[in-house]
Amino acid sequence: MNLAEALEIADICGLETKAEAVNNIIIHSVNLFMYEEINKEIGELVDDAKAVGVKFSNVCGHAILDEADSNELCYMCRNIGRPL
């Protein structure tokens, strides 16, 4: 999958940033791609996103928002990991 396709889906979902578009595809990849193709599709998306400047967390590997520190968890992992 390329970033343009991820952005189209993100727009339909009401997501606003490229990072959100990438993470949306990553977290739903098991529903979008055949199991054998998941790593290839995500790899293509991440490479495409990095080429246009999307930053990724060095901790969890997900896309991060522009103002985030790459040495911290992404916004998803921080929120999912906190106690309710």
Secondary structure, DSSP 8 states (H G I E B T S, - for coil): --HHHHHHHHHHHT--SHHHHHHHHHHTHHHHS-GGGHHHHHHHHHHHHHHTT-EE-TTT--EE-TTS-TTS--HHHHHHHS--
